[in-house]
Amino acid sequence: MNPPICSSCNRPITRALDLPYGWWEWSGKRYELRTASQGVDVAPWVHADCMNQLRDFHPADHTILA
């Protein structure tokens, strides 16, 4: 089974981050809050490679239980 493809960068989603509230990133002077959400309703999953939201993605939809 192959991983799904990110609609933002067209690369396989091999790591999805659970970031409903964003992350803090050092700007050179201070930490600034970043978010992948493009609207008010925050997408909980972010593609680790491009840090764009994965609105229709959930890891459980692509999990094979042993």
CHARMM-style PDB file with segment names, atoms N, HN, CA, C and O in Angstrom:
ATOM      1  N   MET     1       0.839  -1.175   0.000  1.00  0.00      PROA
ATOM      2  CA  MET     1       0.000   0.000   0.000  1.00  0.00      PROA
ATOM      3  C   MET     1       0.887   1.242   0.000  1.00  0.00      PROA
ATOM      4  O   MET     1       1.815   1.339   0.803  1.00  0.00      PROA
ATOM      5  N   ASN     2       0.613   2.177  -0.881  1.00  0.00      PROA
ATOM      6  HN  ASN     2      -0.141   2.098  -1.533  1.00  0.00      PROA
ATOM      7  CA  ASN     2       1.374   3.423  -0.962  1.00  0.00      PROA
ATOM      8  C   ASN     2       0.676   4.520  -0.169  1.00  0.00      PROA
ATOM      9  O   ASN     2      -0.549   4.521  -0.050  1.00  0.00      PROA
ATOM     10  N   PRO     3       1.460   5.459   0.377  1.00  0.00      PROA
ATOM     11  CA  PRO     3       0.831   6.557   1.118  1.00  0.00      PROA
ATOM     12  C   PRO     3       0.084   7.486   0.164  1.00  0.00      PROA
ATOM     13  O   PRO     3       0.397   7.534  -1.026  1.00  0.00      PROA
ATOM     14  N   PRO     4      -0.899   8.224   0.677  1.00  0.00      PROA
ATOM     15  CA  PRO     4      -1.607   9.195  -0.165  1.00  0.00      PROA
ATOM     16  C   PRO     4      -0.665  10.334  -0.565  1.00  0.00      PROA
ATOM     17  O   PRO     4       0.383  10.534   0.049  1.00  0.00      PROA
ATOM     18  N   ILE     5      -1.050  11.062  -1.587  1.00  0.00      PROA
ATOM     19  HN  ILE     5      -1.901  10.899  -2.086  1.00  0.00      PROA
ATOM     20  CA  ILE     5      -0.252  12.169  -2.113  1.00  0.00      PROA
ATOM     21  C   ILE     5      -0.811  13.491  -1.594  1.00  0.00      PROA
ATOM     22  O   ILE     5      -2.025  13.696  -1.572  1.00  0.00      PROA
ATOM     23  N   CYS     6       0.076  14.375  -1.181  1.00  0.00      PROA
ATOM     24  HN  CYS     6       1.062  14.209  -1.198  1.00  0.00      PROA
ATOM     25  CA  CYS     6      -0.309  15.706  -0.704  1.00  0.00      PROA
ATOM     26  C   CYS     6      -0.805  16.545  -1.884  1.00  0.00      PROA
ATOM     27  O   CYS     6      -0.139  16.626  -2.916  1.00  0.00      PROA
ATOM     28  N   SER     7      -1.961  17.159  -1.729  1.00  0.00      PROA
ATOM     29  HN  SER     7      -2.502  17.093  -0.891  1.00  0.00      PROA
ATOM     30  CA  SER     7      -2.513  17.986  -2.809  1.00  0.00      PROA
ATOM     31  C   SER     7      -1.771  19.317  -2.959  1.00  0.00      PROA
ATOM     32  O   SER     7      -1.937  19.999  -3.971  1.00  0.00      PROA
ATOM     33  N   SER     8      -0.963  19.694  -1.978  1.00  0.00      PROA
ATOM     34  HN  SER     8      -0.828  19.140  -1.156  1.00  0.00      PROA
ATOM     35  CA  SER     8      -0.224  20.955  -2.049  1.00  0.00      PROA
ATOM     36  C   SER     8       1.124  20.812  -2.741  1.00  0.00      PROA
ATOM     37  O   SER     8       1.495  21.655  -3.558  1.00  0.00      PROA
ATOM     38  N   CYS     9       1.868  19.736  -2.414  1.00  0.00      PROA
ATOM     39  HN  CYS     9       1.566  19.051  -1.751  1.00  0.00      PROA
ATOM     40  CA  CYS     9       3.225  19.599  -2.964  1.00  0.00      PROA
ATOM     41  C   CYS     9       3.390  18.358  -3.854  1.00  0.00      PROA
ATOM     42  O   CYS     9       4.452  18.150  -4.440  1.00  0.00      PROA
ATOM     43  N   ASN    10       2.345  17.543  -3.949  1.00  0.00      PROA
ATOM     44  HN  ASN    10       1.482  17.712  -3.473  1.00  0.00      PROA
ATOM     45  CA  ASN    10       2.350  16.336  -4.790  1.00  0.00      PROA
ATOM     46  C   ASN    10       3.395  15.304  -4.378  1.00  0.00      PROA
ATOM     47  O   ASN    10       3.835  14.505  -5.204  1.00  0.00      PROA
ATOM     48  N   ARG    11       3.793  15.314  -3.110  1.00  0.00      PROA
ATOM     49  HN  ARG    11       3.436  15.963  -2.439  1.00  0.00      PROA
ATOM     50  CA  ARG    11       4.710  14.302  -2.596  1.00  0.00      PROA
ATOM     51  C   ARG    11       3.943  13.370  -1.672  1.00  0.00      PROA
ATOM     52  O   ARG    11       2.906  13.760  -1.135  1.00  0.00      PROA
ATOM     53  N   PRO    12       4.426  12.152  -1.476  1.00  0.00      PROA
ATOM     54  CA  PRO    12       3.747  11.214  -0.581  1.00  0.00      PROA
ATOM     55  C   PRO    12       3.700  11.750   0.852  1.00  0.00      PROA
ATOM     56  O   PRO    12       4.656  12.359   1.331  1.00  0.00      PROA
ATOM     57  N   ILE    13       2.594  11.518   1.511  1.00  0.00      PROA
ATOM     58  HN  ILE    13       1.818  11.023   1.122  1.00  0.00      PROA
ATOM     59  CA  ILE    13       2.448  11.930   2.906  1.00  0.00      PROA
ATOM     60  C   ILE    13       3.011  10.798   3.763  1.00  0.00      PROA
ATOM     61  O   ILE    13       2.299   9.861   4.122  1.00  0.00      PROA
ATOM     62  N   THR    14       4.295  10.902   4.083  1.00  0.00      PROA
ATOM     63  HN  THR    14       4.873  11.663   3.792  1.00  0.00      PROA
ATOM     64  CA  THR    14       4.942   9.895   4.919  1.00  0.00      PROA
ATOM     65  C   THR    14       4.952  10.306   6.389  1.00  0.00      PROA
ATOM     66  O   THR    14       5.150   9.468   7.269  1.00  0.00      PROA
ATOM     67  N   ARG    15       4.739  11.604   6.655  1.00  0.00      PROA
ATOM     68  HN  ARG    15       4.579  12.284   5.940  1.00  0.00      PROA
ATOM     69  CA  ARG    15       4.621  12.109   8.028  1.00  0.00      PROA
ATOM     70  C   ARG    15       3.532  13.174   8.053  1.00  0.00      PROA
ATOM     71  O   ARG    15       3.595  14.160   7.318  1.00  0.00      PROA
ATOM     72  N   ALA    16       2.547  12.968   8.895  1.00  0.00      PROA
ATOM     73  HN  ALA    16       2.495  12.168   9.492  1.00  0.00      PROA
ATOM     74  CA  ALA    16       1.491  13.964   9.097  1.00  0.00      PROA
ATOM     75  C   ALA    16       1.560  14.421  10.547  1.00  0.00      PROA
ATOM     76  O   ALA    16       1.592  13.605  11.468  1.00  0.00      PROA
ATOM     77  N   LEU    17       1.583  15.709  10.733  1.00  0.00      PROA
ATOM     78  HN  LEU    17       1.557  16.372   9.985  1.00  0.00      PROA
ATOM     79  CA  LEU    17       1.687  16.279  12.069  1.00  0.00      PROA
ATOM     80  C   LEU    17       0.313  16.704  12.565  1.00  0.00      PROA
ATOM     81  O   LEU    17      -0.484  17.260  11.809  1.00  0.00      PROA
ATOM     82  N   ASP    18       0.043  16.443  13.825  1.00  0.00      PROA
ATOM     83  HN  ASP    18       0.691  15.992  14.439  1.00  0.00      PROA
ATOM     84  CA  ASP    18      -1.207  16.833  14.451  1.00  0.00      PROA
ATOM     85  C   ASP    18      -1.013  18.225  15.039  1.00  0.00      PROA
ATOM     86  O   ASP    18      -0.567  18.363  16.177  1.00  0.00      PROA
ATOM     87  N   LEU    19      -1.347  19.255  14.268  1.00  0.00      PROA
ATOM     88  HN  LEU    19      -1.710  19.143  13.343  1.00  0.00      PROA
ATOM     89  CA  LEU    19      -1.088  20.641  14.670  1.00  0.00      PROA
ATOM     90  C   LEU    19      -2.347  21.500  14.582  1.00  0.00      PROA
ATOM     91  O   LEU    19      -2.390  22.429  13.776  1.00  0.00      PROA
ATOM     92  N   PRO    20      -3.362  21.222  15.379  1.00  0.00      PROA
ATOM     93  CA  PRO    20      -4.589  22.004  15.246  1.00  0.00      PROA
ATOM     94  C   PRO    20      -4.430  23.477  15.596  1.00  0.00      PROA
ATOM     95  O   PRO    20      -5.212  24.305  15.128  1.00  0.00      PROA
ATOM     96  N   TYR    21      -3.442  23.818  16.402  1.00  0.00      PROA
ATOM     97  HN  TYR    21      -2.807  23.146  16.782  1.00  0.00      PROA
ATOM     98  CA  TYR    21      -3.290  25.211  16.808  1.00  0.00      PROA
ATOM     99  C   TYR    21      -2.041  25.875  16.241  1.00  0.00      PROA
ATOM    100  O   TYR    21      -1.744  27.019  16.585  1.00  0.00      PROA
ATOM    101  N   GLY    22      -1.317  25.188  15.391  1.00  0.00      PROA
ATOM    102  HN  GLY    22      -1.559  24.259  15.111  1.00  0.00      PROA
ATOM    103  CA  GLY    22      -0.129  25.768  14.784  1.00  0.00      PROA
ATOM    104  C   GLY    22       1.145  25.387  15.519  1.00  0.00      PROA
ATOM    105  O   GLY    22       1.161  24.429  16.293  1.00  0.00      PROA
ATOM    106  N   TRP    23       2.207  26.134  15.277  1.00  0.00      PROA
ATOM    107  HN  TRP    23       2.195  26.912  14.648  1.00  0.00      PROA
ATOM    108  CA  TRP    23       3.502  25.872  15.888  1.00  0.00      PROA
ATOM    109  C   TRP    23       4.234  27.199  16.035  1.00  0.00      PROA
ATOM    110  O   TRP    23       3.889  28.188  15.389  1.00  0.00      PROA
ATOM    111  N   TRP    24       5.237  27.204  16.882  1.00  0.00      PROA
ATOM    112  HN  TRP    24       5.517  26.400  17.407  1.00  0.00      PROA
ATOM    113  CA  TRP    24       6.051  28.398  17.094  1.00  0.00      PROA
ATOM    114  C   TRP    24       7.353  28.252  16.329  1.00  0.00      PROA
ATOM    115  O   TRP    24       8.008  27.212  16.389  1.00  0.00      PROA
ATOM    116  N   GLU    25       7.719  29.296  15.615  1.00  0.00      PROA
ATOM    117  HN  GLU    25       7.187  30.141  15.567  1.00  0.00      PROA
ATOM    118  CA  GLU    25       8.929  29.264  14.781  1.00  0.00      PROA
ATOM    119  C   GLU    25       9.799  30.478  15.102  1.00  0.00      PROA
ATOM    120  O   GLU    25       9.303  31.598  15.220  1.00  0.00      PROA
ATOM    121  N   TRP    26      11.093  30.239  15.240  1.00  0.00      PROA
ATOM    122  HN  TRP    26      11.496  29.329  15.144  1.00  0.00      PROA
ATOM    123  CA  TRP    26      12.042  31.302  15.540  1.00  0.00      PROA
ATOM    124  C   TRP    26      12.234  32.168  14.308  1.00  0.00      PROA
ATOM    125  O   TRP    26      12.517  31.650  13.227  1.00  0.00      PROA
ATOM    126  N   SER    27      12.086  33.484  14.451  1.00  0.00      PROA
ATOM    127  HN  SER    27      11.856  33.906  15.328  1.00  0.00      PROA
ATOM    128  CA  SER    27      12.172  34.410  13.318  1.00  0.00      PROA
ATOM    129  C   SER    27      13.531  35.095  13.225  1.00  0.00      PROA
ATOM    130  O   SER    27      13.768  35.876  12.303  1.00  0.00      PROA
ATOM    131  N   GLY    28      14.419  34.812  14.162  1.00  0.00      PROA
ATOM    132  HN  GLY    28      14.226  34.177  14.911  1.00  0.00      PROA
ATOM    133  CA  GLY    28      15.703  35.505  14.211  1.00  0.00      PROA
ATOM    134  C   GLY    28      15.748  36.487  15.366  1.00  0.00      PROA
ATOM    135  O   GLY    28      16.822  36.835  15.857  1.00  0.00      PROA
ATOM    136  N   LYS    29      14.568  36.935  15.801  1.00  0.00      PROA
ATOM    137  HN  LYS    29      13.695  36.653  15.402  1.00  0.00      PROA
ATOM    138  CA  LYS    29      14.472  37.862  16.929  1.00  0.00      PROA
ATOM    139  C   LYS    29      13.582  37.318  18.036  1.00  0.00      PROA
ATOM    140  O   LYS    29      13.827  37.553  19.219  1.00  0.00      PROA
ATOM    141  N   ARG    30      12.545  36.587  17.636  1.00  0.00      PROA
ATOM    142  HN  ARG    30      12.346  36.396  16.675  1.00  0.00      PROA
ATOM    143  CA  ARG    30      11.583  36.059  18.614  1.00  0.00      PROA
ATOM    144  C   ARG    30      10.822  34.893  17.976  1.00  0.00      PROA
ATOM    145  O   ARG    30      10.918  34.658  16.771  1.00  0.00      PROA
ATOM    146  N   TYR    31      10.077  34.182  18.792  1.00  0.00      PROA
ATOM    147  HN  TYR    31       9.999  34.373  19.770  1.00  0.00      PROA
ATOM    148  CA  TYR    31       9.213  33.123  18.281  1.00  0.00      PROA
ATOM    149  C   TYR    31       7.924  33.741  17.758  1.00  0.00      PROA
ATOM    150  O   TYR    31       7.356  34.638  18.381  1.00  0.00      PROA
ATOM    151  N   GLU    32       7.467  33.253  16.605  1.00  0.00      PROA
ATOM    152  HN  GLU    32       7.928  32.524  16.099  1.00  0.00      PROA
ATOM    153  CA  GLU    32       6.221  33.717  16.019  1.00  0.00      PROA
ATOM    154  C   GLU    32       5.319  32.519  15.783  1.00  0.00      PROA
ATOM    155  O   GLU    32       5.775  31.451  15.375  1.00  0.00      PROA
ATOM    156  N   LEU    33       4.036  32.710  16.044  1.00  0.00      PROA
ATOM    157  HN  LEU    33       3.665  33.578  16.375  1.00  0.00      PROA
ATOM    158  CA  LEU    33       3.069  31.642  15.851  1.00  0.00      PROA
ATOM    159  C   LEU    33       2.799  31.462  14.360  1.00  0.00      PROA
ATOM    160  O   LEU    33       2.515  32.430  13.655  1.00  0.00      PROA
ATOM    161  N   ARG    34       2.888  30.232  13.887  1.00  0.00      PROA
ATOM    162  HN  ARG    34       3.119  29.446  14.460  1.00  0.00      PROA
ATOM    163  CA  ARG    34       2.603  29.883  12.492  1.00  0.00      PROA
ATOM    164  C   ARG    34       1.432  28.922  12.474  1.00  0.00      PROA
ATOM    165  O   ARG    34       1.198  28.190  13.436  1.00  0.00      PROA
ATOM    166  N   THR    35       0.708  28.929  11.387  1.00  0.00      PROA
ATOM    167  HN  THR    35       0.897  29.523  10.606  1.00  0.00      PROA
ATOM    168  CA  THR    35      -0.398  27.998  11.224  1.00  0.00      PROA
ATOM    169  C   THR    35      -0.498  27.573   9.771  1.00  0.00      PROA
ATOM    170  O   THR    35      -0.135  28.333   8.873  1.00  0.00      PROA
ATOM    171  N   ALA    36      -0.987  26.364   9.534  1.00  0.00      PROA
ATOM    172  HN  ALA    36      -1.282  25.747  10.264  1.00  0.00      PROA
ATOM    173  CA  ALA    36      -1.181  25.871   8.184  1.00  0.00      PROA
ATOM    174  C   ALA    36      -2.593  26.149   7.700  1.00  0.00      PROA
ATOM    175  O   ALA    36      -2.892  25.985   6.518  1.00  0.00      PROA
ATOM    176  N   SER    37      -3.454  26.568   8.606  1.00  0.00      PROA
ATOM    177  HN  SER    37      -3.211  26.701   9.566  1.00  0.00      PROA
ATOM    178  CA  SER    37      -4.845  26.810   8.254  1.00  0.00      PROA
ATOM    179  C   SER    37      -4.964  28.009   7.328  1.00  0.00      PROA
ATOM    180  O   SER    37      -4.289  29.024   7.500  1.00  0.00      PROA
ATOM    181  N   GLN    38      -5.830  27.868   6.354  1.00  0.00      PROA
ATOM    182  HN  GLN    38      -6.378  27.043   6.213  1.00  0.00      PROA
ATOM    183  CA  GLN    38      -6.066  28.980   5.422  1.00  0.00      PROA
ATOM    184  C   GLN    38      -7.403  29.652   5.694  1.00  0.00      PROA
ATOM    185  O   GLN    38      -7.897  30.422   4.870  1.00  0.00      PROA
ATOM    186  N   GLY    39      -7.979  29.365   6.834  1.00  0.00      PROA
ATOM    187  HN  GLY    39      -7.578  28.740   7.503  1.00  0.00      PROA
ATOM    188  CA  GLY    39      -9.257  29.962   7.197  1.00  0.00      PROA
ATOM    189  C   GLY    39      -9.461  29.908   8.696  1.00  0.00      PROA
ATOM    190  O   GLY    39      -8.532  29.614   9.449  1.00  0.00      PROA
ATOM    191  N   VAL    40     -10.664  30.188   9.122  1.00  0.00      PROA
ATOM    192  HN  VAL    40     -11.419  30.427   8.510  1.00  0.00      PROA
ATOM    193  CA  VAL    40     -10.981  30.204  10.541  1.00  0.00      PROA
ATOM    194  C   VAL    40     -11.063  28.788  11.106  1.00  0.00      PROA
ATOM    195  O   VAL    40     -10.634  28.541  12.233  1.00  0.00      PROA
ATOM    196  N   ASP    41     -11.608  27.869  10.331  1.00  0.00      PROA
ATOM    197  HN  ASP    41     -11.957  28.070   9.416  1.00  0.00      PROA
ATOM    198  CA  ASP    41     -11.705  26.477  10.774  1.00  0.00      PROA
ATOM    199  C   ASP    41     -10.372  25.779  10.529  1.00  0.00      PROA
ATOM    200  O   ASP    41      -9.955  25.608   9.383  1.00  0.00      PROA
ATOM    201  N   VAL    42      -9.725  25.387  11.580  1.00  0.00      PROA
ATOM    202  HN  VAL    42     -10.065  25.525  12.511  1.00  0.00      PROA
ATOM    203  CA  VAL    42      -8.362  24.868  11.513  1.00  0.00      PROA
ATOM    204  C   VAL    42      -8.354  23.389  11.134  1.00  0.00      PROA
ATOM    205  O   VAL    42      -9.075  22.586  11.725  1.00  0.00      PROA
ATOM    206  N   ALA    43      -7.540  23.038  10.152  1.00  0.00      PROA
ATOM    207  HN  ALA    43      -6.954  23.691   9.672  1.00  0.00      PROA
ATOM    208  CA  ALA    43      -7.342  21.632   9.801  1.00  0.00      PROA
ATOM    209  C   ALA    43      -6.362  21.028  10.802  1.00  0.00      PROA
ATOM    210  O   ALA    43      -5.302  21.607  11.037  1.00  0.00      PROA
ATOM    211  N   PRO    44      -6.685  19.886  11.396  1.00  0.00      PROA
ATOM    212  CA  PRO    44      -5.817  19.331  12.435  1.00  0.00      PROA
ATOM    213  C   PRO    44      -4.538  18.688  11.907  1.00  0.00      PROA
ATOM    214  O   PRO    44      -3.571  18.563  12.658  1.00  0.00      PROA
ATOM    215  N   TRP    45      -4.502  18.279  10.647  1.00  0.00      PROA
ATOM    216  HN  TRP    45      -5.288  18.381  10.037  1.00  0.00      PROA
ATOM    217  CA  TRP    45      -3.336  17.562  10.126  1.00  0.00      PROA
ATOM    218  C   TRP    45      -2.558  18.432   9.157  1.00  0.00      PROA
ATOM    219  O   TRP    45      -3.132  19.164   8.352  1.00  0.00      PROA
ATOM    220  N   VAL    46      -1.240  18.335   9.252  1.00  0.00      PROA
ATOM    221  HN  VAL    46      -0.774  17.739   9.907  1.00  0.00      PROA
ATOM    222  CA  VAL    46      -0.324  19.104   8.407  1.00  0.00      PROA
ATOM    223  C   VAL    46       0.703  18.147   7.812  1.00  0.00      PROA
ATOM    224  O   VAL    46       1.206  17.268   8.512  1.00  0.00      PROA
ATOM    225  N   HSD    47       1.023  18.311   6.516  1.00  0.00      PROA
ATOM    226  HN  HSD    47       0.615  19.025   5.947  1.00  0.00      PROA
ATOM    227  CA  HSD    47       2.058  17.504   5.869  1.00  0.00      PROA
ATOM    228  C   HSD    47       3.427  17.993   6.347  1.00  0.00      PROA
ATOM    229  O   HSD    47       3.752  19.172   6.199  1.00  0.00      PROA
ATOM    230  N   ALA    48       4.211  17.109   6.908  1.00  0.00      PROA
ATOM    231  HN  ALA    48       3.947  16.152   7.028  1.00  0.00      PROA
ATOM    232  CA  ALA    48       5.502  17.482   7.500  1.00  0.00      PROA
ATOM    233  C   ALA    48       6.479  18.039   6.473  1.00  0.00      PROA
ATOM    234  O   ALA    48       7.328  18.858   6.824  1.00  0.00      PROA
ATOM    235  N   ASP    49       6.385  17.620   5.217  1.00  0.00      PROA
ATOM    236  HN  ASP    49       5.695  16.955   4.932  1.00  0.00      PROA
ATOM    237  CA  ASP    49       7.345  18.087   4.210  1.00  0.00      PROA
ATOM    238  C   ASP    49       7.090  19.517   3.750  1.00  0.00      PROA
ATOM    239  O   ASP    49       8.035  20.287   3.576  1.00  0.00      PROA
ATOM    240  N   CYS    50       5.828  19.882   3.551  1.00  0.00      PROA
ATOM    241  HN  CYS    50       5.060  19.257   3.692  1.00  0.00      PROA
ATOM    242  CA  CYS    50       5.541  21.223   3.030  1.00  0.00      PROA
ATOM    243  C   CYS    50       4.789  22.110   4.031  1.00  0.00      PROA
ATOM    244  O   CYS    50       4.579  23.294   3.769  1.00  0.00      PROA
ATOM    245  N   MET    51       4.383  21.543   5.179  1.00  0.00      PROA
ATOM    246  HN  MET    51       4.554  20.581   5.393  1.00  0.00      PROA
ATOM    247  CA  MET    51       3.687  22.256   6.249  1.00  0.00      PROA
ATOM    248  C   MET    51       2.370  22.884   5.783  1.00  0.00      PROA
ATOM    249  O   MET    51       1.947  23.902   6.331  1.00  0.00      PROA
ATOM    250  N   ASN    52       1.723  22.292   4.785  1.00  0.00      PROA
ATOM    251  HN  ASN    52       2.067  21.466   4.340  1.00  0.00      PROA
ATOM    252  CA  ASN    52       0.402  22.747   4.361  1.00  0.00      PROA
ATOM    253  C   ASN    52      -0.667  21.854   4.964  1.00  0.00      PROA
ATOM    254  O   ASN    52      -0.417  20.689   5.276  1.00  0.00      PROA
ATOM    255  N   GLN    53      -1.846  22.404   5.121  1.00  0.00      PROA
ATOM    256  HN  GLN    53      -2.049  23.350   4.868  1.00  0.00      PROA
ATOM    257  CA  GLN    53      -2.939  21.681   5.743  1.00  0.00      PROA
ATOM    258  C   GLN    53      -3.384  20.483   4.905  1.00  0.00      PROA
ATOM    259  O   GLN    53      -3.313  20.496   3.677  1.00  0.00      PROA
ATOM    260  N   LEU    54      -3.839  19.461   5.602  1.00  0.00      PROA
ATOM    261  HN  LEU    54      -3.897  19.450   6.600  1.00  0.00      PROA
ATOM    262  CA  LEU    54      -4.392  18.262   4.968  1.00  0.00      PROA
ATOM    263  C   LEU    54      -5.858  18.184   5.377  1.00  0.00      PROA
ATOM    264  O   LEU    54      -6.225  17.397   6.249  1.00  0.00      PROA
ATOM    265  N   ARG    55      -6.672  18.986   4.757  1.00  0.00      PROA
ATOM    266  HN  ARG    55      -6.374  19.625   4.048  1.00  0.00      PROA
ATOM    267  CA  ARG    55      -8.069  19.150   5.148  1.00  0.00      PROA
ATOM    268  C   ARG    55      -8.843  17.829   5.122  1.00  0.00      PROA
ATOM    269  O   ARG    55      -9.602  17.563   6.054  1.00  0.00      PROA
ATOM    270  N   ASP    56      -8.682  16.997   4.099  1.00  0.00      PROA
ATOM    271  HN  ASP    56      -8.066  17.213   3.342  1.00  0.00      PROA
ATOM    272  CA  ASP    56      -9.464  15.768   3.953  1.00  0.00      PROA
ATOM    273  C   ASP    56      -8.701  14.515   4.381  1.00  0.00      PROA
ATOM    274  O   ASP    56      -9.088  13.405   4.013  1.00  0.00      PROA
ATOM    275  N   PHE    57      -7.641  14.673   5.139  1.00  0.00      PROA
ATOM    276  HN  PHE    57      -7.327  15.575   5.438  1.00  0.00      PROA
ATOM    277  CA  PHE    57      -6.778  13.555   5.517  1.00  0.00      PROA
ATOM    278  C   PHE    57      -6.990  13.172   6.975  1.00  0.00      PROA
ATOM    279  O   PHE    57      -7.175  14.035   7.834  1.00  0.00      PROA
ATOM    280  N   HSD    58      -6.961  11.884   7.243  1.00  0.00      PROA
ATOM    281  HN  HSD    58      -6.810  11.183   6.545  1.00  0.00      PROA
ATOM    282  CA  HSD    58      -6.885  11.380   8.612  1.00  0.00      PROA
ATOM    283  C   HSD    58      -6.082  10.084   8.563  1.00  0.00      PROA
ATOM    284  O   HSD    58      -6.406   9.202   7.767  1.00  0.00      PROA
ATOM    285  N   PRO    59      -5.043   9.941   9.390  1.00  0.00      PROA
ATOM    286  CA  PRO    59      -4.192   8.750   9.340  1.00  0.00      PROA
ATOM    287  C   PRO    59      -4.964   7.447   9.498  1.00  0.00      PROA
ATOM    288  O   PRO    59      -4.586   6.435   8.909  1.00  0.00      PROA
ATOM    289  N   ALA    60      -6.028   7.454  10.276  1.00  0.00      PROA
ATOM    290  HN  ALA    60      -6.335   8.277  10.754  1.00  0.00      PROA
ATOM    291  CA  ALA    60      -6.785   6.217  10.497  1.00  0.00      PROA
ATOM    292  C   ALA    60      -7.444   5.712   9.207  1.00  0.00      PROA
ATOM    293  O   ALA    60      -7.754   4.526   9.091  1.00  0.00      PROA
ATOM    294  N   ASP    61      -7.655   6.601   8.252  1.00  0.00      PROA
ATOM    295  HN  ASP    61      -7.404   7.564   8.346  1.00  0.00      PROA
ATOM    296  CA  ASP    61      -8.244   6.178   6.983  1.00  0.00      PROA
ATOM    297  C   ASP    61      -7.255   5.373   6.139  1.00  0.00      PROA
ATOM    298  O   ASP    61      -7.650   4.742   5.158  1.00  0.00      PROA
ATOM    299  N   HSD    62      -5.985   5.388   6.508  1.00  0.00      PROA
ATOM    300  HN  HSD    62      -5.664   5.900   7.305  1.00  0.00      PROA
ATOM    301  CA  HSD    62      -4.937   4.726   5.726  1.00  0.00      PROA
ATOM    302  C   HSD    62      -4.156   3.752   6.579  1.00  0.00      PROA
ATOM    303  O   HSD    62      -2.996   3.466   6.281  1.00  0.00      PROA
ATOM    304  N   THR    63      -4.762   3.236   7.635  1.00  0.00      PROA
ATOM    305  HN  THR    63      -5.704   3.468   7.877  1.00  0.00      PROA
ATOM    306  CA  THR    63      -4.110   2.335   8.563  1.00  0.00      PROA
ATOM    307  C   THR    63      -4.609   0.909   8.353  1.00  0.00      PROA
ATOM    308  O   THR    63      -5.810   0.674   8.224  1.00  0.00      PROA
ATOM    309  N   ILE    64      -3.682  -0.028   8.321  1.00  0.00      PROA
ATOM    310  HN  ILE    64      -2.707   0.164   8.426  1.00  0.00      PROA
ATOM    311  CA  ILE    64      -4.021  -1.448   8.245  1.00  0.00      PROA
ATOM    312  C   ILE    64      -3.808  -2.032   9.629  1.00  0.00      PROA
ATOM    313  O   ILE    64      -2.690  -2.030  10.144  1.00  0.00      PROA
ATOM    314  N   LEU    65      -4.862  -2.526  10.221  1.00  0.00      PROA
ATOM    315  HN  LEU    65      -5.770  -2.528   9.802  1.00  0.00      PROA
ATOM    316  CA  LEU    65      -4.752  -3.103  11.555  1.00  0.00      PROA
ATOM    317  C   LEU    65      -4.252  -4.531  11.464  1.00  0.00      PROA
ATOM    318  O   LEU    65      -4.689  -5.299  10.607  1.00  0.00      PROA
ATOM    319  N   ALA    66      -3.332  -4.886  12.351  1.00  0.00      PROA
ATOM    320  HN  ALA    66      -2.977  -4.262  13.048  1.00  0.00      PROA
ATOM    321  CA  ALA    66      -2.757  -6.229  12.346  1.00  0.00      PROA
ATOM    322  C   ALA    66      -3.650  -7.206  13.088  1.00  0.00      PROA
ATOM    323  OT1 ALA    66      -3.324  -8.389  13.186  1.00  0.00      PROA
TER     324      ALA     66
END
